[in-house]
Amino acid sequence: MTKTLRFALAAPIALALASCGSGADETGEIAGEAIAAIPAPEGTEWRDMVTVTDMDGYMIGNPDAPIKLVEYASLTCPTCARFAEEGMEPLVSEYVNSGRVSFELRNQIHGPHDLALATMVRCAADEAFIPLSDQVFANQQQVLTPIFENQAAVEQSLNLPPEERLVRLAEVGGFYDFFAARGLSEDQARQCLADTDAYSKIADNSTKQSDELDIQGTPTFLINGNHADANTWAALEPILQRAGAR
């Protein structure tokens, strides 16, 4: 087991809250000329186009959009959930669908329950990643309450063989029923959670990218590689507009 994965599985559940809501420092001036809308191919909408990137993120929109927005998020982060509630619909309908902006969601892992959730939202079709993530955000308290109320059982699950750890943790959290109601069968979910190579990759990417890109908390937004000084939609939208999405 890698050092990164050992940390992801052993990190206290409280880490999910401790690492959440940290605003990013602005490391470069984000400004540009106004950009004209870019039509999607005939019969399509940019919002329906999904690309899995080489950073293991899921991007929606024009792959060649001049403004590339990346969010590092934890599925257990309340501030990320607030952004999803307040920002995703206007971001997608007004900015991504214009072809000016692409949006890529990447996971930063804040503990074993977060790793299980990040694995499960990847378990269905690529197109389901962001909708399933949004469902977790929208129902975050419901999803996390069994984990916080049964921490002894969570700890016990982490002492099982690697291929059984997240499978059992998802049982403790009631994750199977939650995702089954949203189209992901329990059998499929169990198979994904038993794939140690897959969930190790998610954990390793989280640590490596956080170190390389100075991602200190969630949500952190990057616009064309520059940290945006925002962690809410109200703060982020003006920065997108200054970047040219207007």
N, C-alpha and C positions, 0 to 999 in steps of 0.2 A: 504494500500500500504506500502511495506517495505521501510525502509530508503534507502536501496541500490537501489531499483527500482526508487524511487523518484529522487535520484541523477542521475541515468542513463537517465531518461527522461528530467530532467531539466538542465543537463550539457550543457554549451555553445557549439555551433557547433565547435568553434575554438579549443576546447579541443582535437579534433581528431588529429590536427597537433601538438599541444603542447606536447602531450604524445607520439609522434611518433619519432622513431629513437634513442631512448635511448639505449646505449650499456649496456649489463649486466656485472657485476663484476664477475670475476672468483672466486668461493668460494672453489674450490677443484682441485687438480691435475687430469687432464683428460689424462690418458695414459694407454696403455695395449699392450699385445702381439698381433701380427698379427692373424687375425681370418680367417679361411678357409670359402669359400662360402658354403652356406647351401642350398641344392636343394629344390625347392618347390615340393609339391605333384605332381605326374605325371599328365600331361595335364593341369597344372595351372602355373600361374606366381604370385610371391609374390606381385607385384604391383597392382594386381586386388583384393587382399584380404583386406576387410574393416571391422574394428571392432570399435563399439562405446564403449568407455572406461567408467569406473566408475567415471571419472573426466569430463564426458560429452564432451570429445574430440573425434575426428575421426582419427583413426590410420589406416595407410596402411602398408602392409608388413607382415612379419613373426611375429605373436604375441609373439613368444618366442625368438625373435632376441636378441643377447647378447648386442647390442648397441641400446638403446632406445632414440631417438631424439624427443623432444617435442618443438614445437614453440607456444608461445603466440603471437597472432597477432590481429591487428585491421583491419577490412576490409576497413577502411578509412585512413590507414597509408601509405604514399608514400614509406617509406623505406621497409615496408612489401611487397608492390607491386614490388619494385625493386628486392627483394629476390625471389619472385615468378617468375619473368621474367628471372632472371639469374640463379637461383638455382634449381628450381623444376625438370626440365628435367634431368640434370645430377644426382641430388640426387636420383630420383626415378630409373632411368635406370641403374646407376652404383653402387648404394649403397643399396637402398631398394630391388631391384630385385635380389640382391646377397643373400638375406636372412640374411646378417650380421646386417642390420640396419632397424628398424621400424621408421616410421615418424608419429607423432601425432600432429594435428593442434587443438589448443584451442583458443577460442575467449577472448580477453580483450576488454570490451565495452568502447568506447569513445564518448558517446552521443546518443541521441534518433535515429538518422539516422543510426548509426552503429548497434544499437539494432535491428532496422527493417531489415537491411541487414543480420545480424547474424541469425535472425529468418527465413528469406526467404531461405537462403542456406541450412537450416535444413528441409525445407518443402517437398522436394522430397525424393527419395530413399537415403539410407545411402551412396550408391556408388557415388551419385551426389554431396556430400558435398564439397569435395576438388576441383573437376572440376568447380563447380559453384563459389566457392571462388576464384579460379584462373581467372575465367572470370571477376569477379568484379575487381580484382587487375589489369587485363590487360586493363580494360576500366574505370579505377577509375575516371579520370577527367570527362568523359562523365556521369558517374553515379552520381557524387557529385555536378556538376555544378548547376543543378536545385535547389538543397538544399541550396547552398550558395547564389544563386540569389533570393530565395524566403523565406528568414528567417522569415518574418512576418507571412507567411502562415504556416510555420513549428511551430512557437510558438502558433498559433491559434489551430493547430491540437492537441497540448499537453494539451489544456483546455477541450477537449472532454472527454466523459466517457472512462474509461480504455480500454474497448473492441473496441473503435473506434479510438484511438489515432494513433497507428501505421498503421492502415488501411488507414487513411487519409494522414498521412505523406508519405506513399508510393505513393499515388496519386500525391502529390506535387512533389516528386522526379522523377516521371515517372518510378518507379521501376517495375511496372506491365508489361509494354511493354518490358523492358529489359529482364526480366526473362521469359516472354512468348516466346521470340525468342530463348530461351535456354531450352525450354521444360517444364516449370512450368506454368500451366494455371493460369489466373487471379483469377478464383473462388477458386482454391486450395490455392493460396497465400493469398487471403483475409481471408480465414478460419484460416490459420496459424497465421496471424497477429492479429486476434481477440481473440486468445487463450491467455488470460492474465496469466494463470498458466505457460504456456510454455515460454513466453518471460520473465516473472519474474524469472524463474529458470535460464535462461541464464545470466541475470543481476546479480543475487545473486551469481552464481558460479564465475563470473568474479571478483567480489569484494572479496569473501571469498578466492579464490585461489591466487589472487594477494597479499593479506595480508599474507597468510600462507607461500607462496613461494617467497616472496619479488620480485614480478614482477612489476617493476617500470615504464616500458614503453615497447613499441613494436618496432620491434620484439625482444623478449627475447627467447633464446634457452637454453634448459636443455639437457644435455647428461647424462643418467643414474642418473638423479636427481641433477647433478651439473650444476651451471650456466656456460655457455660458453661465453667467452669474444669475442663475434662476433655479428654483425648484418648484415653482407653481406655474400654471398656465398663464395667469395674469402677468407674471414677470417674464415668461418666455416669449409670448406672442410679440411684444414690441421688438425683441431682439431679432426674431425671424423677419419682421418687417424691415428693420434696419439693414438686415443682410440682403434684402432685395425682394422678399416675398410680399410685394405690394403692387 
